[in-house]
Each structure stands twice: as structure tokens, then as C-alpha cells.
Amino acid sequence: MSSALVLPAAAAAAPPQELPGHRAMWVAICLEFFEFAVFFAVYFSARWHHPRAFQEGAHRLWTSGGVAITAAMVSSGWMLTRVLAAMRADRRRAAMLWLAAAVLVGACYPLVKLAEWQWNAAHGLTAGAGIFVVVYWYLTINHFIHASWGLLGMGWCLARLATGAYSAQEHRGLASMAIYWHATDLVWLMLFALFYAFA
């Protein structure tokens, strides 16, 4: 009976769990998801009214480019988890190496995207190529902008990490950046499924 009285007191004394990163980043991510919810509403509305164009559309895209972008984003996201694990273990040098690798791998995304845009132009996938292509450009360019912000954030965090701005006890900036990249990653996986893989 005494142990029953101790357990609630111990639970009450436990500090509340905080979200990783800064609260402002969580607000930004929620706004990003709201923004893309509107974009996805545009996608499904267009698909509802033009089902054949969307059924045939995936075959017109450069699927290898979409797969390469997916690999770059997911791989760099995994590397960011290693950054945070290294920081929690107070291994700053390892964290710097993982973050530098994440930046390099993540930078493959805009390089592949530029190559994809050239491929699209060579195959006539311009704004006048039909509703599927217009919606594809609309959503993927918006995602490109968000991912570019993420890459800039990684570069900024790498510079701050190199100057000793983060420690094992305080690295919320790194956590915020990683969370943002994972959110952008999630949006890309949805875009990949809807445009490249879902015929």
C-alpha cells in the first residue's frame, strides 16, 4: 500500500518531456505541412478531373532521377540521426564528419533536380505539356525551395558546430535542423509516390 502511494508521487516529480529542437521549428514544420496539404488538395482535385492524364503521367517522368533524389534525401536524413547520436555522446568530431557527409549527400538533390529539369525540357515536359506536368512542376518546385532551405540550414549548423557552438548538453539547433529535414523528406516521399510511382 505504501508503494502505491510512492508511485504517483514519483510520477509527479518526473520532469515533463520536451519536444526535441526549438518550438519555433515545430511551428514552421506545421505550417509547411499545412502548405503542402493545400498543394496535395490541388493534386487530388486535378487528378479527379483528369484521371487519364495522371494515370499516364508517371511514365513520362525521369524515374531514375526521382529514385536518386529519394536516395539522397533519405540517406542524408539518416546521417543527421548519426550527428545527433554523436552529439549526445559528446563526440563532436564524429558529429562534424557525419554532418559534412549529410551536407554532401543532401547536395546531390539539387544537382539531380537540375539534371531532371534539363531532361524534362529535352522531352517536352514544359508548362504546356498538360495538367499532370503543370501540377508536377507546381509541387516539386515548391519542395525544391523547402529542401534548399534545409541544405542552407545544414551548412549553417556545420559552421556553428565547427566553432564549438553546440555541446552534448545543448544542441537544439542541430535537432531543429534535423527535424526540418526529416519533415521535408516525408513530403518528398509522398511526392515520389504520387508522381513517379503511382500510375
C-alpha positions in Angstrom: 0.0 0.0 0.0 2.9 2.4 0.8 4.4 1.6 -2.6 1.1 2.6 -4.2 1.4 6.0 -2.6 5.1 6.4 -3.6 4.5 5.7 -7.3 2.1 8.7 -8.0 4.5 11.0 -6.1 7.5 9.8 -8.2 5.5 10.2 -11.4 4.5 13.7 -10.3 8.2 14.6 -9.6 9.3 13.4 -13.1 10.1 16.4 -15.3 7.8 16.7 -18.4 9.3 15.5 -21.7 10.1 18.3 -24.0 10.0 18.2 -27.8 13.4 18.0 -29.4 14.7 21.2 -31.0 13.1 24.6 -30.8 9.4 25.2 -30.6 9.6 27.7 -33.4 10.8 25.0 -35.7 7.8 22.8 -34.9 5.6 25.8 -35.7 7.4 26.2 -39.0 7.0 22.4 -39.8 3.3 22.6 -39.0 3.0 25.5 -41.4 4.9 23.6 -44.0 2.6 20.6 -43.7 -0.4 22.9 -44.0 1.1 24.5 -47.1 1.6 21.1 -48.7 -1.8 19.9 -47.6 -3.1 22.7 -49.9 -0.8 21.6 -52.7 -2.0 18.0 -52.3 -5.6 19.2 -52.4 -4.7 20.7 -55.8 -3.1 17.4 -56.9 -6.1 15.3 -56.0 -8.6 17.8 -57.4 -6.7 17.8 -60.7 -6.4 14.0 -60.6 -10.1 13.7 -60.0 -11.0 15.8 -63.0 -8.2 14.4 -65.3 -7.7 10.7 -64.3 -6.3 9.5 -67.6 -3.6 12.3 -67.7 -2.4 11.3 -64.2 -2.5 7.6 -64.9 -0.3 8.1 -67.9 1.8 10.9 -66.4 4.2 8.8 -64.3 5.5 7.1 -67.4 6.6 10.4 -68.8 8.9 11.4 -65.9 12.5 10.5 -65.4 12.0 7.8 -62.8 15.7 7.3 -62.2 16.1 10.9 -61.2 13.2 10.6 -58.7 14.8 7.5 -57.2 18.2 9.3 -57.0 16.6 12.2 -55.2 14.9 9.8 -52.8 18.1 8.1 -52.0 19.9 11.4 -51.4 17.3 12.7 -49.1 16.7 9.6 -47.1 20.5 8.9 -46.8 21.3 12.4 -45.6 18.4 12.2 -43.2 19.8 9.0 -41.7 23.2 10.8 -41.4 21.6 13.5 -39.4 20.4 10.9 -36.9 24.1 9.9 -36.5 25.0 13.6 -36.0 22.6 13.8 -33.0 23.7 10.5 -31.6 27.3 11.6 -31.8 26.5 14.9 -30.1 24.6 13.2 -27.3 27.7 11.1 -26.7 29.9 14.2 -26.7 31.8 13.1 -29.8 31.9 16.5 -31.6 34.5 15.4 -34.3 32.3 12.5 -35.3 29.3 14.8 -35.4 31.1 17.1 -37.7 32.1 14.3 -40.0 28.5 13.0 -40.2 27.1 16.5 -40.7 29.6 17.2 -43.5 28.6 13.9 -45.1 24.9 14.8 -44.8 25.5 18.1 -46.5 27.4 16.5 -49.4 24.9 13.7 -49.9 22.0 16.2 -49.5 23.6 18.4 -52.1 23.1 15.7 -54.6 19.4 16.5 -54.5 19.6 20.0 -56.3 22.2 18.6 -58.7 20.0 15.7 -59.7 17.0 18.1 -59.8 18.8 20.4 -62.2 19.6 17.4 -64.4 16.0 16.3 -64.2 14.8 19.8 -65.4 17.1 19.5 -68.4 15.8 16.0 -69.1 12.2 17.3 -68.9 13.0 20.2 -71.3 14.6 17.7 -73.7 11.4 15.5 -73.6 8.9 18.3 -73.9 7.7 18.3 -70.3 7.2 22.0 -70.1 4.3 24.1 -68.7 2.3 23.5 -71.9 2.6 19.7 -71.7 -0.7 19.1 -69.9 -2.3 19.2 -66.5 -0.2 16.4 -65.0 3.1 18.2 -65.9 1.8 21.6 -64.6 0.8 20.1 -61.2 4.1 18.2 -61.1 6.1 21.4 -61.6 3.9 23.2 -59.1 4.5 20.8 -56.3 8.1 19.7 -57.0 9.4 23.3 -57.4 7.9 24.2 -54.0 9.5 21.2 -52.5 12.8 22.2 -54.1 12.6 25.6 -52.3 12.0 24.0 -48.9 14.8 21.4 -49.4 17.2 24.2 -50.4 16.4 26.0 -47.1 17.2 22.7 -45.3 20.6 22.5 -47.1 21.4 26.0 -46.1 20.5 25.2 -42.6 22.8 22.2 -42.6 25.6 24.4 -43.9 24.9 26.9 -41.1 24.8 24.2 -38.4 28.1 22.8 -39.7 29.8 26.2 -39.4 28.4 26.6 -35.9 29.4 23.1 -34.9 33.0 23.8 -36.1 33.2 26.9 -33.9 32.0 25.0 -30.8 28.5 26.5 -30.6 26.9 23.1 -29.7 27.6 20.7 -26.9 26.3 17.4 -25.6 24.1 19.3 -23.2 22.9 22.0 -25.7 22.4 21.2 -29.4 18.8 22.1 -30.0 19.8 24.0 -33.2 21.1 20.7 -34.7 18.0 18.9 -33.6 15.8 21.6 -35.1 17.6 21.4 -38.4 17.4 17.5 -38.5 13.7 17.6 -37.7 13.1 20.1 -40.6 15.0 17.9 -43.0 13.0 14.8 -41.9 9.8 16.7 -42.5 10.9 17.8 -46.0 12.0 14.1 -46.5 8.5 13.0 -45.7 6.9 15.4 -48.1 9.3 14.2 -50.9 8.4 10.5 -50.2 4.7 11.5 -50.8 5.6 13.4 -54.0 7.6 10.4 -55.2 4.7 8.1 -54.6 2.1 10.4 -56.2 4.1 11.4 -59.3 6.8 8.8 -60.1 5.5 5.6 -58.7 1.7 5.8 -58.6 0.5 5.2 -62.2 
